[in-house]
């Protein structure tokens, strides 16, 4: 086996891994990156990028209906060319993939394809396509990512029972879907399939959708999804699911919209769900999508050889969060391997990768401020948040502590009326004009692009008065953010509390 020594070895080529490798290389370190699948990881190939491409297509489909029903535009939708849609999606992914590979090559990062196993805190054995032994002078970075969590007795088959990793690549468009899990991933997939014409049932075990977000976000989102015709069941649990085949031909068999076709019947899943009130209902659908979270990937990594072990949920906690360094000195961890407060989000792992690389290069690096990391769900409507929820802010204030809260409907602005999709912006702050803004939460069209201002507001400990001094363009959705803070600062123009 060949042997190679680098300053830094990065295991895993997803967002956390390749950002670490690029930054370390830019700082003059010799870097070897080991990846057993494809550079870019889940986000680029199975998650963030392809799913948002599909959700953009879904938004275009919804726009046809809005044009016809609301604006008098005589538009009709003839159908969805599934092959053309997926070809565009795959082209976007391929272009991004090539770009990342080219960046790594230009930076001088050595990419090794194979499975990595630790043999110590500074050494790695690689098996597979490019076997060899790697040694690190300065340290290792573990960035092996995560995979979808599955449920006992519910084995994904890539067709009728799918996870978020293969939902986009299952054959054709189903006519009915049951989505299990009401977090961001489940909500996005429920939204996409509804836009594409499927009957959708969304099942969440918690009392509300997006249970980690502000309650008003959950409330507004749930109302909007129900208005779109999605059946939302919260406080509900899947009891059983059985695959089978219906006795009648599908629409795709009759020349409809691009399913599997060519058969007299179609595969189905019959799921039994217990509601929050204890009643049971049976749903027969063409696809069951399991979106109940993700688990870190550490199988075969050989953590014990470096004196490391995961926690009960499979995460690897750093001993020093400011350096993202584990108890084994020189071994750092980024991305989905990290437990909370890390968020398991691609943009958070970019920041973690930068931090780990700068630490290994001997540079001072600011710890990641997870409170100031924005959280976005790209459904229809979108949700976006940063900072503390109202409940978290009140808990932090303690007994007798005060919190100022203001909520403004987007339809209270002219641009919100133009969009006509409802939604809201909510701010949580310390009392007074100069109290810090603790959190901002949004539901509505394009709020994924609207959250950046509030990210800076929270990260820089700005007050409502600070935001109120800045003029927001009219007419825009961002006016709601400005008005919200004007009111909290006691200068309300169109809104008064």
Residue pairs with C-beta under 8 A, 6 or more apart in sequence:
1 125
1 131
1 132
1 133
2 131
2 132
2 133
3 132
3 133
3 134
3 135
4 32
4 110
4 132
4 133
4 134
4 135
5 134
5 135
5 136
5 137
6 29
6 30
6 31
6 32
6 110
6 134
6 135
6 136
6 137
7 24
7 29
7 30
7 31
7 136
7 137
7 138
7 360
8 20
8 21
8 24
8 29
8 30
8 31
8 32
8 136
8 138
8 139
8 140
8 141
8 357
8 360
9 31
9 32
9 33
9 34
9 116
9 124
9 134
9 135
9 136
9 139
9 140
9 141
10 17
10 18
10 20
10 21
10 24
10 31
10 32
10 33
10 34
10 140
10 141
10 143
11 17
11 34
11 116
11 124
11 140
11 141
11 142
11 143
11 144
11 301
12 34
12 35
12 41
12 142
12 143
12 144
12 145
12 335
13 21
13 33
13 34
13 35
13 37
13 38
13 39
13 40
13 41
13 111
13 143
14 40
14 41
14 42
14 43
14 44
14 143
14 145
14 335
14 349
15 40
15 41
15 43
15 44
15 335
15 346
15 347
15 349
15 350
15 353
16 143
16 145
16 334
16 335
16 336
16 349
16 350
16 352
16 353
17 33
17 35
17 41
17 141
17 143
17 145
17 334
17 335
17 353
18 33
18 39
18 40
18 41
18 100
18 103
18 104
18 353
19 349
19 350
19 352
19 353
19 354
19 357
20 141
20 143
20 334
20 352
20 353
20 354
20 356
20 357
21 31
21 33
21 104
21 107
21 109
21 353
21 357
22 103
22 104
22 107
22 109
22 353
22 357
23 353
23 354
23 357
23 358
24 31
24 357
24 360
24 361
25 31
25 104
25 107
25 108
25 109
26 107
27 357
27 358
27 361
27 363
28 361
29 138
29 357
29 360
29 361
30 108
30 110
31 107
31 108
31 109
31 110
32 109
32 110
32 111
32 112
32 134
33 39
33 104
33 109
33 110
33 111
33 112
34 112
34 113
34 114
34 116
34 124
34 126
34 134
35 111
35 112
35 113
36 113
36 114
36 115
36 116
36 128
38 45
38 97
39 97
39 100
39 101
39 104
39 111
40 96
40 97
40 100
41 145
42 145
42 146
42 147
42 165
43 49
43 346
44 93
44 96
44 97
44 100
45 93
45 97
46 164
46 165
46 166
46 168
46 169
47 164
47 165
47 346
48 346
49 92
49 93
49 96
50 89
50 90
50 92
50 93
50 168
51 164
51 168
51 188
51 189
51 192
51 378
52 378
53 88
53 89
53 92
53 93
54 85
54 89
54 168
54 192
55 188
55 191
55 192
55 378
55 379
55 380
57 80
57 85
57 88
57 89
58 191
58 192
58 195
58 196
58 380
59 195
59 380
61 77
61 80
61 195
61 196
62 195
62 380
64 75
64 76
64 77
65 77
66 420
67 73
67 75
68 74
68 75
68 76
70 420
79 256
79 257
79 258
80 173
80 196
80 257
80 258
81 258
82 172
82 173
82 257
82 258
83 258
86 168
89 168
101 111
104 111
112 126
112 130
112 132
112 134
113 128
113 129
113 130
114 126
114 127
114 128
114 129
114 130
114 131
114 132
115 126
115 127
115 128
115 300
116 124
116 125
116 126
116 134
116 301
117 124
117 125
117 126
117 127
117 300
117 301
117 302
117 305
118 124
118 140
118 301
118 302
118 303
118 305
118 306
119 125
119 133
119 302
119 305
120 305
120 306
121 139
121 140
121 306
121 307
121 328
121 329
121 330
121 331
122 135
122 136
122 137
122 139
122 140
122 330
123 133
123 134
123 135
123 136
124 133
124 134
124 135
124 136
124 140
125 132
125 133
125 134
125 302
126 132
126 133
126 134
136 330
138 330
138 360
139 330
139 331
139 332
139 360
140 306
140 330
140 331
140 332
141 331
141 332
141 333
141 334
141 353
141 356
141 357
141 360
142 301
142 316
142 331
142 332
142 333
142 334
142 337
143 333
143 334
143 335
143 337
143 349
143 353
144 296
144 297
144 298
144 301
144 335
144 337
145 296
145 297
145 335
145 336
145 337
146 294
146 295
146 296
146 297
146 335
146 336
146 337
146 344
147 165
147 294
147 295
147 297
148 156
148 163
148 164
148 165
148 290
148 291
148 293
148 294
148 295
149 290
149 292
149 293
149 294
149 295
150 156
150 163
150 290
151 180
151 238
151 290
151 292
154 161
154 238
154 241
154 288
154 290
155 161
156 162
156 163
156 166
156 290
157 243
158 166
158 169
158 170
159 170
159 171
159 260
159 267
159 287
160 243
160 267
160 268
160 269
160 286
160 287
160 288
161 241
161 243
161 269
161 287
161 288
161 290
162 170
162 287
162 288
162 289
162 290
163 289
163 290
163 291
164 185
164 189
164 289
164 290
164 291
167 189
167 287
167 289
170 287
171 259
171 260
172 252
172 257
172 258
172 259
172 260
172 261
173 193
173 196
173 197
173 198
173 257
173 258
173 259
174 193
174 198
174 259
174 285
174 286
174 287
175 197
175 198
175 199
175 250
175 251
175 259
175 286
176 198
176 199
176 200
176 284
176 285
176 286
176 287
177 189
177 190
177 193
177 198
177 199
177 200
177 201
177 285
177 286
177 287
177 288
177 289
178 200
178 201
178 203
178 269
178 271
178 273
178 283
178 285
178 287
178 288
178 289
179 186
179 189
179 190
179 193
179 200
179 201
179 202
179 203
179 289
179 291
180 186
180 203
180 238
180 288
180 289
180 290
180 291
180 292
181 203
181 204
181 290
181 291
181 292
181 293
182 202
182 203
182 204
182 206
182 208
182 209
182 210
182 211
182 232
182 234
183 204
183 210
183 211
183 212
183 291
183 293
184 210
184 375
184 376
184 377
185 291
186 202
186 204
186 289
186 291
186 292
187 202
187 209
187 210
187 221
187 225
187 377
187 379
188 377
188 378
188 379
189 289
189 291
190 200
190 202
190 225
190 230
190 379
191 225
191 228
191 230
191 379
191 380
193 200
194 200
194 225
194 228
194 229
194 230
194 380
195 380
197 257
199 229
199 285
200 229
200 230
200 231
201 230
201 231
201 233
201 273
201 283
201 285
202 209
202 225
202 230
202 231
202 232
202 233
203 233
203 236
203 237
203 238
203 273
204 211
204 232
204 233
204 234
204 235
204 236
205 235
205 236
205 237
206 234
206 235
207 234
207 235
207 276
208 215
208 218
208 219
208 222
208 234
209 218
209 221
209 222
209 225
209 232
209 234
210 217
210 218
210 221
210 377
210 383
211 218
213 375
213 383
213 385
213 389
213 441
214 385
214 389
214 390
214 391
214 426
214 428
214 439
214 441
215 389
215 390
215 391
216 390
216 407
216 424
216 426
216 441
216 443
217 383
217 385
217 426
217 441
217 442
217 443
220 381
220 422
220 423
220 424
220 443
221 377
221 379
221 381
221 383
221 443
222 232
222 234
223 422
224 380
224 381
224 421
224 422
224 423
224 443
225 232
225 379
226 232
228 380
233 273
233 275
233 276
234 276
235 275
235 276
236 273
236 274
236 275
236 276
237 273
237 274
238 271
238 272
238 273
239 272
239 273
239 274
239 280
240 271
240 272
241 269
241 270
241 271
241 272
241 288
242 269
242 270
243 267
243 268
243 269
243 270
244 267
244 268
244 269
244 270
245 265
245 266
245 267
245 268
246 265
246 266
246 268
246 284
247 264
247 265
248 265
248 266
249 263
249 264
249 265
249 266
250 256
250 259
250 260
250 261
250 263
250 265
250 266
250 286
251 257
251 259
252 258
252 259
252 260
252 261
252 266
253 259
253 261
253 262
253 263
253 264
253 266
259 266
260 266
266 286
267 286
268 284
268 285
268 286
269 284
269 285
269 286
269 287
269 288
270 282
270 283
270 284
271 282
271 283
271 284
271 285
271 288
272 280
272 281
272 282
273 280
273 281
273 282
273 283
274 280
275 281
294 336
294 344
295 313
295 314
296 310
296 313
296 314
296 315
296 316
296 336
296 337
297 336
297 337
298 310
298 314
298 316
298 337
303 309
303 310
303 316
306 326
306 328
306 331
307 327
307 328
308 316
308 326
308 327
308 328
308 331
310 316
311 317
311 339
313 339
315 337
315 338
315 339
316 326
316 333
316 337
316 338
316 339
317 326
317 338
317 339
318 324
318 325
318 326
318 332
318 333
318 338
319 325
319 326
319 327
321 367
322 367
323 332
323 355
323 356
323 359
323 365
324 332
324 333
324 334
324 338
324 352
324 355
324 356
324 359
325 331
325 332
325 359
326 332
326 333
332 356
332 359
332 360
333 356
334 349
334 352
334 353
334 355
334 356
335 342
335 344
335 349
335 352
335 353
336 344
336 349
338 344
338 352
341 370
341 371
342 348
342 352
342 368
342 370
343 370
343 373
343 375
345 373
345 375
347 373
347 374
348 368
348 370
348 373
351 368
351 373
352 368
354 365
355 365
355 366
355 367
355 368
358 364
358 365
359 365
369 459
371 386
371 387
371 388
371 458
372 386
372 387
372 455
372 458
372 459
373 386
373 455
374 384
374 385
374 386
374 451
374 452
374 454
374 455
375 384
375 385
375 386
376 382
376 383
376 384
376 385
376 447
376 448
376 451
377 383
377 384
378 448
381 421
381 422
381 423
381 443
381 444
381 445
381 447
382 442
382 443
382 444
382 445
382 446
382 447
382 448
383 441
383 442
383 443
383 447
384 441
384 442
384 447
384 448
384 450
384 451
385 439
385 440
385 441
385 442
385 451
386 439
386 440
386 451
386 454
386 455
386 458
387 428
387 437
387 438
387 439
387 440
387 454
387 458
388 396
388 428
388 438
388 439
389 428
389 439
389 441
390 403
390 405
390 426
390 428
390 439
392 439
393 403
393 428
393 438
393 439
394 401
394 403
396 438
397 403
402 430
402 431
403 428
403 429
403 430
403 431
403 438
404 428
404 429
404 430
404 431
404 432
404 435
404 464
404 488
405 426
405 427
405 428
405 429
406 426
406 427
406 484
406 487
406 488
406 495
406 497
407 424
407 425
407 426
407 427
407 484
408 424
408 425
408 426
408 480
408 483
408 484
408 487
408 495
409 416
409 422
409 423
409 424
409 480
410 416
410 419
410 421
410 422
410 423
410 424
410 425
410 444
410 445
410 477
410 480
411 417
411 420
411 422
411 423
412 480
412 483
412 494
412 495
413 475
413 476
413 477
413 479
413 480
413 483
414 474
414 475
415 475
415 476
415 477
415 479
416 423
416 444
416 477
416 480
418 475
419 444
419 445
419 477
421 444
421 445
422 443
422 444
423 442
423 443
423 444
423 445
423 447
424 442
424 443
424 444
424 480
425 440
425 441
425 442
425 444
425 447
425 450
425 480
425 481
425 484
426 440
426 441
426 442
426 484
427 437
427 439
427 440
427 441
427 454
427 464
427 484
427 485
427 488
428 437
428 438
428 439
428 440
428 441
429 435
429 436
429 437
429 438
429 463
429 464
429 488
430 436
430 438
430 463
432 463
433 463
433 464
433 465
433 488
433 489
433 490
434 463
434 465
435 463
435 464
436 461
436 462
436 463
437 454
437 457
437 458
437 462
437 463
437 464
437 467
437 485
438 458
439 458
440 451
440 454
440 457
440 458
440 481
442 450
442 451
442 454
444 477
445 477
446 477
447 477
450 477
450 478
450 481
453 467
453 478
453 481
454 481
456 462
457 466
457 467
463 489
464 485
464 486
464 488
464 489
465 485
465 489
467 481
467 482
467 485
467 489
468 482
468 485
468 486
468 488
468 489
468 491
470 482
471 482
472 478
472 479
472 481
472 482
472 483
473 479
483 492
483 493
483 494
483 495
484 495
486 492
486 493
486 495
487 495
487 496
487 497
